[in-house]
Amino acid sequence: MDQDRLLHDLLPHRMQAAATLNLALKLYATWGVAPMTLHAGDKLVVEGNLLAFINPAIEAGMMHCRALLEFLGLCNDNGRLGNINRPRQSSDVGIEHFSTSAGQLEKVTPAKVLRLYPGPSDEAENALLAVFQLTNKGLAHVTKDLSENPEQGPLVEIASRGIPSLMVSYLYTPLGLPAPDYKLTHRPRGEVR
């Protein structure tokens, strides 16, 4: 395992996917199914609507969020946020594969995760559980779950903001590393040219 590549390329890529998920949710809330064009240089290469970006960004972001939660050692334990108790596969990498001068990092407990959230802990837990539920059912299988549970949208938005923060708090900061540059910038609707 090349820890340097993980810390500076692969994990930040997943964190950026979570940030892109957050942006996609905001774009959909602001613009809906507005027309979209994509230019390469000054050439128009794609025409359609925002869903051409939003849908795959949400789906990819959800999968990356789940991977980051599992990297931290978290899982859905019968409807509650829990820790992965089974041994990792030989090719899997988790937070416990990293160490500092003080010792090996440990899987993050649900209590630690929920303590960081500034709002109600049940809201934070439900947000992270929504990631597992939607990736297990909504993305891996054809289901009506997404359209019949509109409350999951705000929960996914909370999770997409929180998961990269958890990575910074429990991996990068303990390792003495700066947070990777994963955040995206965009123009609010009123500033679009």
trRosetta pair geometry for C-beta under 8 A, 3 or more apart (Angstrom, degrees):
i j d omega theta_ij theta_ji phi_ij phi_ji
1 6 6.8 7 174 -33 98 136
1 93 5.7 130 -132 -96 141 125
1 97 6.6 -4 84 160 166 144
2 5 4.0 39 109 18 117 115
2 6 6.5 158 92 -16 64 85
3 6 5.4 -54 -147 38 37 115
3 7 5.9 29 159 -16 71 110
3 97 7.8 -161 -96 125 106 103
3 98 6.7 127 -139 -103 127 90
4 7 6.1 -59 -143 41 26 106
4 8 6.0 -11 170 11 64 118
5 8 6.6 -73 -130 53 21 87
5 9 5.1 -33 -170 33 65 122
5 10 6.2 53 139 -11 79 105
6 9 7.3 -46 -83 53 8 78
6 10 5.0 -43 -128 49 48 119
6 11 5.6 52 166 -20 69 105
6 93 6.4 -108 -120 135 148 161
7 11 6.1 -11 -118 32 28 128
7 12 7.9 47 155 -24 37 96
7 171 7.9 -164 -120 151 90 117
7 172 7.6 131 -156 -99 100 82
7 175 7.4 -112 -127 109 139 166
7 177 6.6 -86 179 -153 130 177
7 180 7.8 179 163 -60 63 121
8 12 6.6 -11 -174 -1 27 128
8 180 7.0 164 -132 -105 46 119
9 12 6.5 -78 -149 42 9 103
9 13 6.3 11 160 -24 56 111
10 13 5.6 -54 -150 30 27 115
10 14 6.8 23 154 -14 62 103
11 14 5.6 -52 -151 36 37 110
11 15 6.3 38 150 -20 67 104
11 68 7.5 103 -149 -110 82 96
11 71 7.4 155 -114 174 105 169
11 167 6.6 169 172 -162 115 138
11 171 7.4 -109 179 116 159 160
11 180 7.2 154 99 -4 90 152
12 15 5.3 -52 -144 38 38 114
12 16 6.2 40 154 -22 68 102
12 180 3.6 -115 -102 148 118 159
12 181 7.2 36 -160 56 134 51
12 182 5.2 -149 -161 -77 78 103
13 16 5.8 -53 -149 35 29 111
13 17 6.7 35 148 -23 62 101
13 64 7.8 -123 121 -135 72 135
14 17 5.5 -47 -151 29 36 116
14 18 6.9 39 148 -19 63 98
14 64 4.2 -177 -151 -166 77 106
14 67 5.8 -107 -139 84 140 120
14 68 5.3 162 138 -61 128 104
15 18 5.6 -48 -157 31 37 113
15 19 6.7 36 146 -16 65 103
15 64 7.9 -137 -42 153 19 123
15 68 7.0 101 -77 -96 66 146
15 163 7.6 -162 -122 113 70 91
15 164 4.2 96 -155 -116 99 103
15 167 5.8 -112 -90 52 120 157
15 180 6.3 128 55 70 147 121
15 182 3.8 -46 112 -136 110 163
16 19 5.3 -50 -149 38 40 113
16 20 6.2 44 149 -23 67 102
16 182 4.3 -135 -69 -155 70 82
16 183 8.0 -115 -113 -39 72 14
16 184 7.1 102 -156 -51 84 95
17 20 5.4 -49 -145 35 34 114
17 21 6.5 44 149 -24 62 99
17 60 5.6 -108 -156 132 119 96
17 61 4.9 -175 156 -106 80 60
17 63 7.9 -53 147 69 145 77
17 64 3.6 83 88 26 139 166
17 65 7.6 -133 106 -38 99 68
18 21 5.5 -45 -152 29 34 117
18 22 6.7 37 148 -19 62 101
18 61 5.7 121 -104 -161 32 93
18 64 5.9 -129 -49 103 75 112
18 65 5.1 108 -102 -81 101 87
18 68 6.8 -32 -50 8 135 152
18 160 5.0 177 -178 -152 79 70
18 163 5.1 -130 -137 73 155 119
18 164 5.2 -177 81 -42 137 100
18 182 7.6 25 54 155 95 131
19 22 5.5 -49 -153 33 36 115
19 23 6.5 38 148 -18 65 103
19 160 7.2 145 -89 167 23 96
19 164 6.4 20 -52 -34 91 155
19 182 5.5 160 -14 141 138 88
19 183 5.5 -167 -134 -122 151 41
19 184 5.0 154 138 -2 118 97
20 23 5.5 -50 -147 37 36 113
20 24 6.3 41 151 -24 66 103
20 57 5.0 -121 146 -159 103 107
20 60 7.5 -11 90 86 129 111
20 61 5.5 -152 81 -79 85 117
20 184 6.3 94 -81 -32 62 149
21 24 5.7 -53 -148 33 30 113
21 25 6.6 30 154 -18 63 104
21 57 6.2 178 -91 148 46 82
21 58 5.8 93 -137 -121 82 45
21 60 7.6 -150 -70 81 95 68
21 61 2.5 165 -62 153 112 160
21 62 6.5 134 -119 -46 141 56
21 64 7.7 -161 -29 55 126 110
21 65 6.7 -43 17 -39 165 122
21 156 7.2 -104 159 159 120 104
21 160 4.4 -139 95 -122 111 135
22 25 5.9 -55 -153 34 31 110
22 26 6.5 27 151 -15 64 107
22 61 7.6 -169 -14 -164 55 152
22 157 6.3 95 -129 -146 75 66
22 160 3.9 178 -64 124 87 126
22 161 5.8 97 -107 -63 141 71
23 26 5.7 -58 -150 39 33 110
23 27 6.2 35 153 -21 68 105
23 57 7.3 -72 76 164 91 147
23 184 5.3 -40 -52 77 144 142
23 186 5.8 130 -143 -24 118 144
24 27 5.7 -51 -145 35 31 112
24 28 6.4 30 156 -18 64 105
24 53 6.9 -155 -115 128 99 85
24 54 4.5 139 -165 -138 99 66
24 57 3.8 170 -68 99 143 128
24 58 5.1 -140 111 -57 145 77
24 61 6.8 -162 23 -4 131 146
25 28 5.9 -55 -148 36 30 110
25 29 6.4 29 153 -18 64 108
25 58 7.0 102 -62 -100 79 103
25 153 6.8 154 -145 -171 116 88
25 156 6.7 176 -85 101 146 105
25 157 5.0 -156 123 -91 159 95
25 160 6.9 162 5 31 136 156
26 29 5.7 -55 -146 38 32 111
26 30 6.1 20 158 -11 66 113
26 157 7.8 108 -56 -129 74 117
26 186 7.7 153 91 66 132 148
27 30 5.9 -65 -144 45 28 104
27 31 5.5 -25 177 27 69 116
27 50 6.0 -157 145 -172 118 136
27 53 7.5 -25 100 95 160 119
27 54 6.0 -144 85 -90 117 109
27 186 7.7 -95 -71 177 101 163
28 31 6.9 -69 -114 58 18 77
28 32 6.6 59 -168 -102 56 26
28 50 7.0 177 -90 122 64 129
28 54 5.1 104 -65 -147 106 148
30 188 7.8 -148 -132 -158 156 65
30 189 5.1 -161 176 -51 126 124
31 34 4.2 -71 172 2 105 129
31 50 5.6 110 105 -36 127 164
31 189 6.9 173 -67 -100 87 114
32 50 7.4 124 99 46 35 134
33 49 4.9 18 179 164 76 143
33 50 6.3 -154 -138 44 34 94
33 51 5.8 -5 -123 -30 87 110
34 49 6.4 157 85 -156 29 87
34 50 5.2 47 54 -19 76 120
35 47 7.7 -15 -171 -169 98 83
35 48 7.6 171 -153 107 60 27
35 49 5.6 -68 -107 -104 34 70
35 50 7.8 66 93 -27 8 76
36 46 7.7 -10 115 115 94 100
36 47 7.5 160 88 -156 57 41
36 48 5.7 -17 62 76 95 70
36 49 5.5 99 8 -164 95 19
36 50 4.8 130 -47 -72 128 53
36 52 6.2 -148 67 43 136 112
36 53 6.5 -143 -177 -3 168 115
37 44 5.7 -43 -175 -137 120 104
37 46 6.8 157 -160 87 47 62
37 47 5.4 -11 -107 -104 80 70
38 44 7.5 108 75 -156 46 58
38 45 5.6 -58 98 66 92 88
38 46 3.8 16 40 50 114 108
38 47 7.9 -142 21 -63 73 35
39 42 6.5 -17 -178 -143 126 20
39 43 6.3 146 -158 72 77 37
39 44 5.7 -46 -99 -92 78 47
39 45 6.6 125 -131 9 26 87
40 43 5.4 -24 65 65 79 96
40 45 4.8 37 -1 -21 106 140
44 47 6.9 25 171 -56 117 95
46 52 7.0 -167 160 133 129 154
48 51 7.6 -100 141 59 112 77
48 52 4.3 70 96 -30 144 143
49 52 6.3 131 66 -8 49 94
50 53 5.8 -58 -167 43 57 102
50 54 5.3 47 142 -20 87 116
51 54 5.2 -59 -121 49 38 108
51 55 5.2 37 -180 -23 77 107
52 55 7.3 -24 -112 29 12 103
52 56 7.8 -6 169 7 41 108
53 56 7.1 -82 -162 47 27 93
53 57 5.8 20 158 -19 68 122
54 57 5.8 -67 -144 40 25 112
54 58 6.2 25 162 -21 66 107
55 58 6.0 -57 -149 33 27 108
55 59 6.4 19 158 -13 64 109
56 59 5.6 -56 -142 42 36 110
56 60 5.9 31 162 -14 71 108
57 60 6.2 -55 -139 43 26 104
57 61 5.8 28 160 -21 62 115
58 61 5.8 -60 -143 40 24 112
58 62 6.3 29 157 -25 62 106
58 156 7.8 38 -154 151 99 149
59 62 5.9 -53 -150 29 28 112
59 63 6.8 23 155 -14 62 104
59 139 5.7 138 -143 -123 90 120
60 63 5.9 -58 -153 36 34 109
60 64 6.3 29 153 -14 68 108
61 64 5.7 -58 -146 41 32 109
61 65 6.1 37 154 -24 67 105
61 160 6.3 16 162 -118 129 118
62 65 5.6 -53 -147 33 30 113
62 66 6.5 31 154 -18 63 104
62 131 6.3 -179 -155 -145 77 75
62 134 5.8 -92 -153 106 140 116
62 135 5.2 180 147 -76 106 95
62 138 7.9 -76 171 83 166 116
62 139 6.0 174 94 -43 139 147
62 156 7.2 -38 -97 -145 97 123
63 66 5.8 -52 -151 35 32 112
63 67 6.5 33 151 -19 64 105
63 135 6.0 134 -92 -129 55 122
63 139 6.8 -140 -63 130 93 165
64 67 5.5 -51 -147 36 35 114
64 68 6.4 35 154 -19 66 103
65 68 5.8 -56 -151 36 31 109
65 69 6.5 32 152 -19 65 104
65 131 4.8 -113 118 -141 121 134
65 135 7.8 -162 71 -48 93 134
65 159 6.0 71 -171 140 145 113
65 160 6.4 -77 -86 -96 137 65
65 163 5.1 175 -142 -9 87 172
66 69 5.7 -54 -149 35 33 111
66 70 6.3 28 155 -13 66 107
66 131 5.4 -179 -75 154 75 104
66 132 6.3 121 -120 -92 103 54
66 135 4.5 -43 -52 9 149 171
67 70 5.8 -58 -148 41 30 108
67 71 6.2 40 149 -27 65 103
68 71 5.3 -46 -146 31 35 118
68 72 6.6 33 154 -16 63 102
68 163 5.2 100 94 172 137 119
68 164 7.7 -40 -174 -77 167 49
68 166 7.6 126 145 76 114 113
68 167 6.1 -62 -164 -65 122 119
69 72 5.8 -57 -155 37 32 110
69 74 4.5 -75 176 71 87 114
69 75 7.6 138 133 -75 107 36
69 128 6.3 140 -117 -162 138 103
69 131 6.2 139 -19 99 149 143
69 132 7.3 -102 92 -61 155 93
69 163 6.5 -70 -60 -126 83 117
70 73 7.4 61 -174 -73 35 13
70 74 6.7 -104 -83 62 32 62
70 75 6.7 54 -105 -79 78 79
70 84 6.6 65 -149 -48 74 141
70 94 7.6 -93 142 -106 67 97
71 93 6.9 5 -130 101 94 76
71 94 5.7 176 -159 -128 47 56
71 95 6.1 97 149 -40 74 81
71 167 7.9 26 90 -105 129 101
72 94 7.6 -138 -21 -161 3 86
72 95 5.5 37 -124 -26 41 134
72 107 6.8 99 151 -157 52 67
72 108 4.5 -29 174 25 104 120
72 113 7.6 94 142 -83 145 122
72 166 6.2 -15 -92 139 157 124
72 167 7.3 -114 -69 -86 113 65
72 170 6.3 67 -133 88 108 145
72 171 7.8 -107 -98 -44 84 110
73 83 5.3 -3 146 -148 100 88
73 84 5.3 -126 -163 29 59 98
73 94 5.8 80 -70 -171 81 127
73 95 6.0 -80 -23 32 103 112
73 96 6.9 75 -72 -25 127 105
73 106 7.7 -35 -9 150 166 58
73 107 2.6 174 -165 -147 174 106
73 108 5.7 153 49 31 107 62
74 81 6.2 -21 -162 -170 112 94
74 82 7.2 138 -156 80 62 36
74 83 6.5 -58 -104 -105 44 48
74 84 7.0 3 46 -21 5 87
74 107 7.7 162 -47 -180 55 102
74 108 6.5 -33 -48 75 101 96
74 110 6.8 113 -124 -79 105 76
74 113 6.8 39 -86 -45 142 159
74 128 6.9 -48 148 171 147 136
75 81 7.9 142 75 -159 36 51
75 82 5.5 -35 70 74 84 85
75 83 6.8 52 22 161 93 11
75 84 4.9 105 -25 -73 123 74
75 132 7.0 99 -168 -108 49 145
76 79 7.0 33 -178 -66 96 19
76 80 7.7 129 -163 62 55 32
76 81 7.2 -46 -107 -102 48 44
76 82 7.2 56 169 27 11 92
76 129 5.7 98 -110 -136 103 79
76 132 3.8 177 -36 122 123 160
76 133 6.9 122 -98 -54 158 70
76 136 7.6 -77 31 -25 148 144
77 80 5.2 -40 74 72 89 84
77 81 7.1 36 23 143 95 12
77 82 2.8 32 -12 2 138 143
77 83 7.7 6 -45 32 137 39
78 82 7.9 44 28 -17 74 138
79 129 7.1 42 -159 -150 43 143
80 110 7.6 3 154 -123 88 171
80 125 7.3 -26 -153 -176 59 130
80 129 7.7 -67 -138 -89 12 131
81 110 4.1 139 110 -122 107 124
81 113 7.0 -112 152 70 149 139
81 114 7.4 154 62 -52 150 111
81 125 4.9 -127 -11 -143 123 91
81 128 5.6 45 -100 89 127 129
81 129 6.1 -111 -65 -62 83 92
82 85 7.8 -37 146 -28 116 99
82 110 6.3 -39 -94 -39 24 131
83 107 5.3 100 -149 127 117 138
83 109 6.4 -44 -61 -116 122 58
83 110 7.0 -123 -44 -24 77 88
84 88 7.5 63 126 -76 138 81
84 94 7.7 -131 60 -112 139 148
84 107 6.8 -142 46 -136 85 150
88 92 3.9 -129 179 80 108 127
88 93 7.8 122 168 -63 152 9
88 94 5.5 -146 -75 -13 151 122
89 92 4.4 100 53 -13 81 107
93 97 5.3 -80 -155 30 77 154
94 97 5.8 119 61 -8 57 97
94 107 6.7 -17 160 -90 130 90
95 98 6.1 -58 -171 28 50 109
95 105 5.1 -90 155 117 89 124
95 106 7.3 12 108 100 110 19
95 107 6.2 132 59 -101 112 44
95 108 6.6 46 42 -22 165 89
95 170 6.6 -15 -142 133 152 109
95 171 5.8 -117 -125 -89 104 100
96 104 6.1 38 -166 161 69 113
96 105 6.0 -139 -105 89 37 73
96 106 6.0 27 -99 -129 93 32
96 107 5.7 -28 -46 -46 112 73
98 104 7.4 129 87 -154 40 64
98 105 4.8 8 79 18 90 126
98 171 6.7 73 54 -145 161 88
98 175 6.4 -52 166 -81 131 121
99 103 6.1 -87 -152 154 102 28
99 104 4.4 -49 -97 -97 103 52
99 105 6.3 -150 -93 -8 41 73
100 103 6.8 2 60 47 75 36
100 105 7.0 79 -9 -56 92 87
100 174 5.8 -116 -40 155 141 88
100 175 6.1 -150 -82 -107 100 48
100 176 7.2 120 -128 -11 116 100
105 170 7.5 115 -168 164 126 81
105 171 7.1 57 -163 -113 168 62
105 174 6.0 118 -101 105 114 149
105 175 7.8 -42 -55 -60 135 89
108 112 5.4 -117 -170 77 84 128
108 113 5.7 91 142 -56 118 97
108 166 6.9 128 138 -178 175 112
108 170 4.9 -12 -83 -150 128 164
109 112 4.8 98 59 4 82 100
109 113 7.1 -148 96 -4 45 87
110 113 5.5 -57 -148 38 36 113
110 114 6.0 28 160 -16 71 110
110 125 7.1 44 -169 -111 114 103
111 114 6.1 -59 -142 40 27 105
111 115 6.2 35 156 -29 62 109
112 115 5.7 -55 -149 28 29 117
112 116 7.2 30 155 -23 60 101
112 170 7.4 96 133 -91 133 127
113 116 6.3 -60 -166 23 32 109
113 117 7.6 30 147 -24 63 101
113 124 7.1 178 133 148 87 125
113 128 7.1 28 148 -52 142 162
113 166 6.1 8 -127 -119 92 130
114 117 5.9 -47 -160 19 44 114
114 121 4.2 54 176 -149 119 102
114 124 5.1 149 -128 88 70 134
114 125 5.9 -2 -97 -58 120 90
115 121 7.6 6 -70 -104 39 115
116 124 8.0 147 70 -145 72 155
116 162 7.6 134 102 -154 114 104
116 165 7.1 176 148 125 137 116
116 166 6.9 156 62 -94 158 77
116 169 6.2 -162 -113 22 150 179
117 120 7.9 -31 116 74 122 27
117 121 6.5 138 62 -107 122 52
117 123 7.2 -166 150 82 145 91
117 124 3.6 -142 -23 -81 169 141
117 162 6.5 -10 -96 -119 96 137
119 123 5.1 -41 115 66 122 140
119 124 6.7 156 71 -45 90 92
119 158 8.0 -73 38 -137 139 134
120 123 4.4 91 71 1 92 106
120 124 7.3 -164 96 -5 51 83
121 124 5.5 -52 -151 37 40 113
121 125 6.2 41 152 -19 70 105
122 125 5.6 -51 -143 39 35 112
122 126 6.1 36 156 -19 66 107
123 126 5.8 -55 -145 39 28 110
123 127 6.4 34 152 -25 62 105
123 155 7.7 -148 -171 -112 70 85
123 158 6.8 -116 151 -158 97 173
124 127 5.6 -52 -149 31 30 114
124 128 6.7 21 157 -10 64 104
124 158 7.1 -132 -109 150 52 131
124 162 6.9 147 -141 -122 94 168
125 128 6.1 -60 -151 40 31 104
125 129 6.1 29 153 -17 67 111
126 129 5.5 -55 -139 42 32 112
126 130 6.3 44 155 -32 64 100
126 155 5.5 -89 124 -128 91 132
127 130 5.7 -48 -154 23 28 116
127 131 7.5 34 147 -21 57 95
127 155 4.3 -160 -106 -169 62 77
127 156 7.2 178 -155 -68 78 20
127 158 3.9 -86 -119 87 148 117
127 159 4.2 -179 158 -54 96 86
127 162 6.7 87 114 24 141 141
128 131 5.7 -42 -163 20 41 114
128 132 7.3 34 146 -9 65 99
128 159 5.6 147 -84 -113 47 111
128 162 7.5 -83 -68 90 94 135
128 163 7.7 132 -109 -77 90 95
129 132 5.7 -54 -156 39 43 109
129 133 6.0 40 150 -19 74 109
130 133 5.6 -56 -139 42 32 111
130 134 5.8 25 165 -14 69 111
130 152 4.9 162 -147 -148 126 92
130 155 4.1 117 -15 118 159 129
130 156 5.6 -116 120 -65 131 71
130 159 6.3 -147 65 -24 105 143
131 134 6.4 -60 -140 41 21 102
131 135 6.2 11 164 -9 61 113
131 156 6.9 126 -77 -118 70 76
131 159 5.0 -172 -49 174 115 160
131 163 7.6 86 -76 -64 162 137
132 135 6.2 -64 -142 43 24 102
132 136 5.9 22 162 -18 64 114
133 136 6.0 -60 -143 39 24 109
133 137 6.0 -21 173 21 63 113
133 138 7.4 56 127 -7 69 105
133 145 7.6 -144 151 167 100 144
133 152 7.7 -116 85 -124 123 134
134 137 6.7 -71 -127 57 22 81
134 138 4.0 -27 -158 32 67 133
134 139 6.4 61 146 -15 73 96
134 145 7.3 -171 -111 114 65 125
134 146 6.8 74 -133 -88 104 93
134 152 6.4 137 -65 172 123 142
134 156 6.9 0 6 -86 161 122
135 138 7.1 -22 -56 54 17 88
135 139 5.2 -23 -135 34 47 125
135 140 6.7 58 159 -24 53 102
136 139 8.0 79 31 44 16 84
136 140 6.0 -47 -175 22 27 130
137 140 6.7 -45 -92 48 9 93
137 141 5.8 -47 -159 45 49 111
137 143 5.3 16 159 -17 91 169
137 145 5.3 53 120 4 124 163
138 141 7.6 -26 -66 57 6 72
138 143 5.6 -100 -103 59 48 124
138 145 5.1 -114 -80 77 90 118
138 146 4.8 95 -139 -53 127 102
143 146 7.1 109 92 -4 94 82
144 147 5.7 -67 -169 52 68 102
144 148 5.1 50 138 -15 95 121
145 148 6.2 -73 -137 48 22 100
145 149 5.9 -11 175 8 65 121
146 149 6.7 -78 -138 48 17 90
146 152 7.0 -103 -133 68 57 139
147 150 7.9 3 -172 -66 35 76
149 152 4.7 50 121 -14 107 114
150 153 6.0 -24 -175 3 59 114
151 154 6.6 -50 -169 37 53 103
151 155 6.6 51 140 -17 73 111
152 155 5.2 -61 -149 43 45 116
152 156 6.0 48 153 -25 76 102
153 156 5.9 -55 -148 34 27 108
153 157 6.6 30 152 -20 62 104
154 157 5.4 -50 -149 32 37 116
154 158 6.6 40 152 -20 66 100
155 158 5.7 -50 -153 33 35 112
155 159 6.4 33 150 -17 66 106
156 159 5.5 -53 -146 39 35 113
156 160 6.1 37 155 -24 67 105
157 160 5.8 -54 -145 34 29 111
157 161 6.8 24 155 -13 61 104
158 161 6.1 -64 -158 38 30 106
158 162 6.0 16 155 -13 68 119
159 162 5.7 -67 -138 44 30 106
159 163 5.8 33 170 -31 71 106
160 163 6.7 -35 -126 22 23 109
161 164 7.5 -76 -176 37 28 98
161 165 6.9 17 146 -11 64 119
162 165 5.4 -68 -154 42 41 114
162 166 6.1 44 153 -26 76 102
163 166 5.5 -48 -148 29 35 114
163 167 6.8 38 152 -20 63 99
164 167 5.5 -49 -153 31 39 115
164 168 6.6 38 150 -18 67 101
164 182 5.7 -157 -143 92 139 145
164 183 8.0 151 127 -71 162 74
165 168 5.6 -52 -150 35 36 111
165 169 6.1 31 154 -16 68 109
166 169 5.7 -58 -141 42 31 109
166 170 5.8 -8 172 12 68 116
167 170 6.9 -73 -129 52 18 85
167 171 5.2 -30 -171 29 62 122
167 172 6.6 53 138 -10 75 103
168 171 7.2 -55 -96 53 10 80
168 172 4.9 -38 -137 44 51 123
168 173 6.0 64 157 -28 65 99
168 179 4.4 -2 -121 -108 121 109
169 172 8.0 36 -1 47 16 83
169 173 5.7 -13 -140 17 28 134
170 173 7.5 24 -31 44 13 100
170 174 6.7 0 -173 -5 34 122
171 174 6.7 -75 -152 40 13 101
171 175 6.4 -3 162 -6 57 117
172 175 5.9 -69 -148 44 27 106
172 177 4.6 -95 -160 78 78 98
172 178 7.0 -35 171 108 123 18
172 179 5.5 117 106 -96 160 52
172 180 7.1 -142 -94 -15 147 77
173 176 7.7 40 -180 -71 32 24
173 177 7.6 -96 -64 54 20 63
173 179 7.9 0 -56 -65 80 83
179 182 7.6 -90 158 12 94 101
187 191 4.4 -128 -173 93 102 104
187 192 5.0 139 108 -81 126 63
187 193 7.7 -54 161 -2 173 74
188 191 5.1 73 59 16 77 105
188 192 7.6 -122 96 -33 37 82
189 192 6.0 -36 -154 -6 34 116
